């Protein structure tokens, strides 16, 4: 590996409470350990890389880099671009007909004099980074890629804990602590809390746990109908566990009769296969994104579940609340900040030593923070339903 003279950053995919802070910690670490290194940020992820659009990390930015760690979102912007989806890149005007987006990206990095590219994103971002890293290596481009793992779904192999997931759970709990009060606006209220998580129920489960911890600190006045039972989580549905409507409907009906309300937490990916089959049976097209994933905003699990439960429970009002955008745009909590800081420092070290990969807690190495090899990175890691906290949650809310 030649001497590192220039480093570039990009953030991609959906937001998570770690993008701005990851960049801030990286800039701060390079400024301390290798102040001679020039830094730039590509605007709007891989789109900016393909178009050659970037902004410099100036002396003023270096001086205030840690301010970035206290903000959500991404100062350099995101987009959903898959470099191996040539058709989509051409359609969006990011490359010309006949061009290979991987080569366009690689050539742009060379033109910009970049030695190290830091990609900050989830499984799609980092599998795209893996494709780019392989292309660079196979075609003898003299630069490396070092990724950082963000996704509030917490579903990336072999990363034990992805950035932003803890924060999203805490923020989702705060969100629900407010919207659950809507159940006092109408008799027999059915409240659906749809939580992000395409293939993994970790965030839904953790959000429910965090919300119940918030309730542990609350005081209630049961003599005046202000009860914990009315604000409680009554059901948790995730992609890894099917919904047994035969047993759930009578249970939830009894809760509705007693509490005048039912509150359900559901992952946005729970029941998706059933919904898609129903859509196709009706002759409806299922929209997909650039990565081939069904558009969950079009599938709409919360609405589907609400309709399915409402009649059986005799609900007079059904409301579906989605905490995802509120949660994923937050600034990171202390636990996340500590993890992000450790991994960003390691990522800078790996880059200066010429080691590529995605830096995070390697669950196959006892949680060691290291550059996990790109071929090992993939999404869709399911939530482990055998975990004690999950069994305890379901038992305490009466679901099992």
DODRENSE-64845 format. One line per field, with one value per residue (C-alpha): x, y, z; residue in three letters; residue number from 1. Coordinates in Angstrom, 1 decimal, padded with zeros to 4 digits. Example, Ala and Ser with C-alpha at 12.3 -4.5 7.8 and 13.67 -1.06 7.14 Angstrom:
residues 2
xx 012.3,013.7
yy -004.5,-001.1
zz 007.8,007.1
aa ALA,SER
i 1,2
END
This chain:
residues 400
xx 000.0,001.4,001.3,-002.2,-002.4,-006.1,-009.2,-012.8,-016.1,-019.5,-022.7,-025.5,-028.8,-031.4,-030.5,-029.3,-028.2,-024.5,-023.7,-022.8,-021.0,-019.0,-017.7,-016.9,-014.9,-013.0,-012.1,-011.0,-008.9,-007.1,-006.5,-004.8,-002.9,-002.2,-002.9,-001.2,-004.0,-006.4,-010.1,-013.2,-016.8,-018.8,-022.2,-025.2,-023.4,-022.5,-024.4,-021.9,-019.0,-020.3,-020.9,-017.6,-019.4,-017.6,-016.8,-013.5,-012.8,-011.4,-009.4,-012.6,-014.3,-011.4,-011.5,-015.2,-015.3,-016.7,-019.7,-020.8,-021.0,-023.9,-026.1,-028.4,-028.6,-025.6,-023.9,-022.9,-026.2,-027.3,-028.8,-029.7,-027.4,-026.2,-023.1,-023.8,-027.4,-026.3,-029.8,-030.8,-027.7,-028.3,-031.9,-031.1,-028.5,-025.6,-023.6,-024.0,-025.3,-022.5,-020.5,-019.8,-020.6,-017.9,-015.3,-016.8,-016.6,-013.0,-011.8,-013.4,-011.5,-008.3,-009.0,-009.7,-006.4,-008.2,-006.2,-008.8,-012.6,-014.7,-018.2,-020.7,-023.9,-025.9,-025.6,-026.6,-024.0,-021.3,-022.0,-021.8,-018.5,-017.4,-018.2,-016.2,-013.3,-013.1,-013.2,-010.4,-008.3,-009.0,-008.0,-005.0,-006.3,-004.0,-006.6,-008.7,-012.2,-012.9,-016.5,-018.4,-021.7,-024.8,-028.3,-031.1,-032.2,-029.1,-029.1,-025.6,-023.4,-020.9,-021.4,-022.6,-024.0,-024.5,-024.3,-027.5,-029.6,-029.6,-030.5,-033.3,-034.8,-034.7,-036.1,-038.9,-039.8,-040.1,-042.2,-044.7,-044.8,-046.5,-048.7,-050.1,-052.1,-054.2,-056.0,-057.8,-059.2,-061.7,-063.3,-062.1,-058.9,-056.5,-053.0,-050.4,-046.8,-045.0,-041.2,-038.5,-037.0,-037.4,-036.0,-035.1,-037.2,-034.4,-035.5,-039.1,-038.3,-035.7,-038.1,-040.8,-038.3,-037.1,-040.7,-041.6,-038.5,-039.8,-043.1,-041.3,-040.3,-043.9,-046.5,-050.2,-053.5,-055.6,-058.4,-059.0,-058.5,-054.8,-053.4,-050.2,-052.3,-054.0,-050.6,-048.9,-047.5,-050.1,-048.5,-045.1,-045.0,-041.7,-040.6,-039.0,-042.2,-045.4,-048.6,-050.9,-054.2,-056.2,-054.8,-054.0,-057.5,-059.3,-056.5,-056.5,-060.3,-060.3,-057.7,-059.9,-062.9,-061.1,-058.8,-060.8,-057.6,-055.0,-051.5,-049.5,-045.8,-045.1,-042.0,-042.5,-041.3,-043.7,-046.3,-044.8,-044.8,-048.5,-049.3,-047.2,-049.0,-052.3,-051.2,-050.0,-053.3,-055.1,-052.9,-051.1,-047.5,-045.1,-042.7,-039.0,-036.0,-032.6,-031.5,-034.5,-036.2,-040.0,-041.0,-042.3,-044.0,-046.2,-046.7,-047.7,-047.8,-049.3,-052.4,-052.8,-052.6,-054.9,-057.6,-057.1,-057.5,-060.1,-063.2,-062.4,-061.6,-064.5,-062.2,-064.0,-060.8,-057.6,-054.4,-051.0,-048.0,-044.5,-041.6,-038.9,-038.2,-038.4,-035.9,-033.5,-032.8,-031.9,-028.4,-026.8,-027.2,-024.2,-023.9,-023.9,-021.4,-019.0,-019.2,-019.0,-015.9,-014.1,-014.8,-014.0,-010.6,-010.0,-011.2,-008.7,-005.9,-006.9,-006.9,-003.4,-002.1,-003.7,-006.3,-009.7,-013.0,-016.0,-014.9,-017.2,-017.6,-016.8,-019.3,-017.2,-014.1,-015.6,-016.8,-013.3,-013.4,-011.6,-011.9,-014.3,-013.5,-015.9,-016.9,-018.3,-020.5,-024.2,-027.6,-030.7,-029.3,-032.4,-033.2,-032.3,-035.7,-034.1,-032.8,-033.9,-035.0,-037.4,-039.0,-039.3,-040.9,-043.6,-044.3,-044.7,-047.1,-049.1,-048.3,-046.7
yy 000.0,003.4,006.3,007.6,011.2,011.6,010.0,010.2,009.6,008.7,007.8,005.8,004.0,005.0,007.3,005.9,007.8,007.4,008.9,012.4,011.1,008.5,011.2,013.5,010.8,009.9,013.5,014.0,010.8,011.6,015.2,013.8,010.8,011.9,015.7,015.7,013.6,015.5,014.6,015.1,013.9,012.7,014.3,012.0,008.7,006.6,009.1,011.8,009.4,008.6,012.3,013.5,015.7,016.3,018.9,019.4,018.9,022.3,023.5,024.9,021.5,019.7,022.1,021.5,017.8,016.6,018.9,016.4,013.7,015.5,015.5,013.0,012.7,013.0,016.4,015.0,013.4,009.9,008.0,004.5,003.5,000.0,000.1,-003.4,-002.4,-000.9,-000.5,001.7,003.8,004.5,005.2,007.8,009.4,008.5,006.8,006.6,003.7,001.1,002.3,000.1,002.0,000.2,001.5,005.0,005.0,003.6,006.1,009.0,008.0,007.9,011.4,012.7,011.2,009.2,006.5,005.4,005.4,005.2,003.9,004.3,002.4,-000.8,-004.2,-002.8,000.0,-002.3,-005.1,-002.4,-001.3,-005.0,-005.0,-001.9,-003.1,-006.3,-004.4,-002.1,-005.1,-007.2,-004.2,-003.1,000.3,001.6,002.3,000.5,000.7,000.7,000.5,001.2,-000.7,001.4,000.1,000.4,-003.1,-004.5,-007.3,-007.4,-010.5,-010.8,-007.5,-008.0,-004.5,-002.1,001.6,003.5,000.5,001.2,004.9,004.0,001.7,004.4,007.0,004.7,004.1,007.9,008.2,005.6,007.0,010.0,008.5,005.8,008.5,008.7,005.7,008.1,010.0,007.2,004.2,000.7,002.1,-000.2,001.4,-000.2,000.8,-000.1,-000.3,-000.5,-004.0,-005.6,-009.1,-008.7,-008.1,-006.9,-003.3,-004.0,-006.2,-003.7,-000.8,-002.6,-003.4,000.2,001.5,-000.8,000.5,004.0,002.8,001.4,005.0,006.4,006.9,006.0,006.8,003.7,005.1,007.6,005.2,006.1,002.6,001.0,-001.8,000.6,002.0,-001.5,-003.3,-006.0,-007.8,-007.9,-009.4,-009.8,-011.5,-014.4,-015.5,-016.1,-014.5,-017.1,-015.3,-018.3,-017.7,-014.0,-012.8,-014.1,-012.9,-009.4,-009.3,-009.9,-007.1,-004.8,-005.6,-005.0,-002.0,-000.3,-000.3,-002.6,-001.6,-003.7,-003.4,-004.9,-005.0,-003.5,-006.8,-009.1,-010.7,-009.2,-012.5,-013.0,-009.4,-009.8,-013.0,-011.3,-008.3,-010.6,-012.6,-009.3,-008.6,-005.7,-004.9,-005.0,-002.1,-002.7,-000.5,-000.3,-003.3,-005.5,-005.2,-004.8,-001.2,-001.6,001.7,000.2,-003.1,-001.3,-004.0,-001.7,-001.0,-004.6,-005.7,-003.0,-004.1,-007.7,-007.1,-004.3,-006.2,-009.1,-006.9,-004.6,-001.6,001.8,003.5,002.2,004.2,003.2,005.1,004.7,005.7,004.9,008.4,009.9,007.3,007.0,010.8,011.2,012.0,009.0,008.0,007.5,003.8,004.3,007.2,005.0,002.2,004.5,006.3,003.1,001.7,005.0,005.1,001.5,002.3,005.1,002.8,000.1,002.6,003.9,000.3,-000.6,-003.1,-003.1,-004.4,-003.3,-002.3,-003.4,-006.0,-009.3,-011.8,-014.7,-013.3,-012.7,-009.2,-008.0,-004.6,-005.3,-005.0,-007.8,-009.1,-007.9,-011.4,-012.1,-009.0,-009.6,-008.5,-010.3,-011.6,-012.7,-011.8,-014.7,-015.6,-017.9,-014.9,-014.7,-011.1,-011.9,-014.9,-012.7,-009.9,-012.2,-013.8,-010.5,-009.2,-012.4,-013.4,-016.7
zz 000.0,-001.0,001.4,002.0,000.8,000.2,001.8,000.6,002.5,001.3,003.0,001.3,001.8,004.3,007.3,010.6,013.8,013.0,009.6,010.6,013.7,011.8,009.5,012.4,014.3,011.1,010.3,013.9,013.9,010.6,011.8,014.9,013.5,009.9,009.6,006.2,004.6,002.4,002.8,000.7,000.9,-002.1,-002.3,-002.1,-001.8,-004.9,-007.0,-006.2,-006.8,-010.3,-011.1,-009.6,-007.1,-003.8,-001.1,000.7,004.4,005.1,008.1,009.6,009.2,010.9,013.8,014.4,013.3,016.6,016.3,013.6,016.2,017.9,014.8,013.0,009.2,006.9,006.1,002.7,001.8,000.8,-002.2,-003.1,-006.0,-006.8,-009.0,-010.5,-011.5,-014.8,-016.1,-013.1,-013.3,-017.0,-016.4,-013.7,-015.9,-013.7,-016.5,-020.2,-022.2,-022.6,-019.5,-016.5,-013.3,-011.4,-013.9,-013.9,-010.1,-010.1,-012.7,-010.8,-007.6,-009.6,-011.2,-007.7,-006.4,-003.7,-001.9,000.5,000.2,003.4,002.8,005.6,005.1,005.6,003.8,000.4,000.7,001.9,-000.6,-003.3,-001.6,-001.8,-005.5,-006.0,-003.8,-005.9,-009.1,-007.9,-006.8,-010.0,-012.2,-010.3,-009.1,-006.3,-003.7,-001.0,000.5,004.2,005.3,008.5,009.2,009.8,009.8,012.4,011.5,013.0,010.4,008.9,008.9,010.7,012.6,016.2,016.6,013.7,014.3,015.1,016.1,019.9,019.2,016.9,019.5,022.2,019.9,018.7,022.4,023.0,019.8,021.0,024.5,022.9,020.2,022.4,024.2,021.0,022.3,024.7,021.8,020.9,022.5,021.4,019.9,017.9,017.7,015.4,015.9,012.6,013.2,010.5,009.9,006.5,007.4,011.0,014.1,016.3,016.2,016.9,019.9,021.3,020.8,022.7,025.5,025.6,025.7,028.6,030.4,030.0,031.5,034.5,035.3,034.9,037.6,036.9,038.5,038.0,040.1,037.3,034.4,033.9,033.9,032.7,031.2,028.8,027.6,027.5,024.5,023.9,021.0,019.1,015.6,013.7,010.4,012.1,013.9,012.0,013.4,014.8,014.3,015.6,019.1,018.9,017.9,021.0,023.3,021.8,021.8,025.6,026.1,024.0,026.0,029.3,028.4,025.7,023.6,022.0,021.2,018.7,017.7,014.2,012.0,008.6,007.1,009.1,006.8,003.7,001.8,002.4,001.3,-001.9,-002.7,-002.3,-004.4,-007.2,-007.0,-007.6,-010.6,-008.9,-009.6,-006.6,-006.9,-006.1,-005.4,-007.1,-005.1,-006.0,-002.6,-002.5,-001.7,001.8,001.7,-001.1,000.7,003.9,006.6,009.3,007.2,006.3,009.9,011.1,008.6,009.6,013.3,013.4,012.6,014.8,017.8,017.2,016.9,016.5,015.4,013.9,013.7,012.3,013.4,011.9,014.0,011.4,010.1,013.5,014.9,012.1,011.8,015.4,016.8,018.3,022.0,024.3,023.7,019.9,020.2,022.1,019.5,016.5,018.0,018.6,015.1,013.3,015.0,014.0,010.4,010.1,011.4,008.9,006.1,007.0,007.2,003.8,005.3,003.5,004.9,007.0,010.5,013.3,016.1,014.4,016.0,014.8,016.6,020.0,019.1,018.3,016.4,013.2,009.4,008.5,005.0,002.3,001.1,004.6,004.5,003.7,005.0,006.1,009.4,011.3,014.9,017.2,018.6,021.2,023.1,026.7,026.6,023.7,025.6,028.7,026.7,025.2,028.5,030.3,027.8,027.7,024.1,025.2
aa UNK,UNK,UNK,UNK,UNK,UNK,UNK,UNK,UNK,UNK,UNK,UNK,UNK,UNK,UNK,UNK,UNK,UNK,UNK,UNK,UNK,UNK,UNK,UNK,UNK,UNK,UNK,UNK,UNK,UNK,UNK,UNK,UNK,UNK,UNK,UNK,UNK,UNK,UNK,UNK,UNK,UNK,UNK,UNK,UNK,UNK,UNK,UNK,UNK,UNK,UNK,UNK,UNK,UNK,UNK,UNK,UNK,UNK,UNK,UNK,UNK,UNK,UNK,UNK,UNK,UNK,UNK,UNK,UNK,UNK,UNK,UNK,UNK,UNK,UNK,UNK,UNK,UNK,UNK,UNK,UNK,UNK,UNK,UNK,UNK,UNK,UNK,UNK,UNK,UNK,UNK,UNK,UNK,UNK,UNK,UNK,UNK,UNK,UNK,UNK,UNK,UNK,UNK,UNK,UNK,UNK,UNK,UNK,UNK,UNK,UNK,UNK,UNK,UNK,UNK,UNK,UNK,UNK,UNK,UNK,UNK,UNK,UNK,UNK,UNK,UNK,UNK,UNK,UNK,UNK,UNK,UNK,UNK,UNK,UNK,UNK,UNK,UNK,UNK,UNK,UNK,UNK,UNK,UNK,UNK,UNK,UNK,UNK,UNK,UNK,UNK,UNK,UNK,UNK,UNK,UNK,UNK,UNK,UNK,UNK,UNK,UNK,UNK,UNK,UNK,UNK,UNK,UNK,UNK,UNK,UNK,UNK,UNK,UNK,UNK,UNK,UNK,UNK,UNK,UNK,UNK,UNK,UNK,UNK,UNK,UNK,UNK,UNK,UNK,UNK,UNK,UNK,UNK,UNK,UNK,UNK,UNK,UNK,UNK,UNK,UNK,UNK,UNK,UNK,UNK,UNK,UNK,UNK,UNK,UNK,UNK,UNK,UNK,UNK,UNK,UNK,UNK,UNK,UNK,UNK,UNK,UNK,UNK,UNK,UNK,UNK,UNK,UNK,UNK,UNK,UNK,UNK,UNK,UNK,UNK,UNK,UNK,UNK,UNK,UNK,UNK,UNK,UNK,UNK,UNK,UNK,UNK,UNK,UNK,UNK,UNK,UNK,UNK,UNK,UNK,UNK,UNK,UNK,UNK,UNK,UNK,UNK,UNK,UNK,UNK,UNK,UNK,UNK,UNK,UNK,UNK,UNK,UNK,UNK,UNK,UNK,UNK,UNK,UNK,UNK,UNK,UNK,UNK,UNK,UNK,UNK,UNK,UNK,UNK,UNK,UNK,UNK,UNK,UNK,UNK,UNK,UNK,UNK,UNK,UNK,UNK,UNK,UNK,UNK,UNK,UNK,UNK,UNK,UNK,UNK,UNK,UNK,UNK,UNK,UNK,UNK,UNK,UNK,UNK,UNK,UNK,UNK,UNK,UNK,UNK,UNK,UNK,UNK,UNK,UNK,UNK,UNK,UNK,UNK,UNK,UNK,UNK,UNK,UNK,UNK,UNK,UNK,UNK,UNK,UNK,UNK,UNK,UNK,UNK,UNK,UNK,UNK,UNK,UNK,UNK,UNK,UNK,UNK,UNK,UNK,UNK,UNK,UNK,UNK,UNK,UNK,UNK,UNK,UNK,UNK,UNK,UNK,UNK,UNK,UNK,UNK,UNK,UNK,UNK,UNK,UNK,UNK,UNK,UNK,UNK,UNK,UNK,UNK,UNK,UNK,UNK,UNK,UNK,UNK,UNK,UNK,UNK,UNK,UNK,UNK
i 1,2,3,4,5,6,7,8,9,10,11,12,13,14,15,16,17,18,19,20,21,22,23,24,25,26,27,28,29,30,31,32,33,34,35,36,37,38,39,40,41,42,43,44,45,46,47,48,49,50,51,52,53,54,55,56,57,58,59,60,61,62,63,64,65,66,67,68,69,70,71,72,73,74,75,76,77,78,79,80,81,82,83,84,85,86,87,88,89,90,91,92,93,94,95,96,97,98,99,100,101,102,103,104,105,106,107,108,109,110,111,112,113,114,115,116,117,118,119,120,121,122,123,124,125,126,127,128,129,130,131,132,133,134,135,136,137,138,139,140,141,142,143,144,145,146,147,148,149,150,151,152,153,154,155,156,157,158,159,160,161,162,163,164,165,166,167,168,169,170,171,172,173,174,175,176,177,178,179,180,181,182,183,184,185,186,187,188,189,190,191,192,193,194,195,196,197,198,199,200,201,202,203,204,205,206,207,208,209,210,211,212,213,214,215,216,217,218,219,220,221,222,223,224,225,226,227,228,229,230,231,232,233,234,235,236,237,238,239,240,241,242,243,244,245,246,247,248,249,250,251,252,253,254,255,256,257,258,259,260,261,262,263,264,265,266,267,268,269,270,271,272,273,274,275,276,277,278,279,280,281,282,283,284,285,286,287,288,289,290,291,292,293,294,295,296,297,298,299,300,301,302,303,304,305,306,307,308,309,310,311,312,313,314,315,316,317,318,319,320,321,322,323,324,325,326,327,328,329,330,331,332,333,334,335,336,337,338,339,340,341,342,343,344,345,346,347,348,349,350,351,352,353,354,355,356,357,358,359,360,361,362,363,364,365,366,367,368,369,370,371,372,373,374,375,376,377,378,379,380,381,382,383,384,385,386,387,388,389,390,391,392,393,394,395,396,397,398,399,400
END
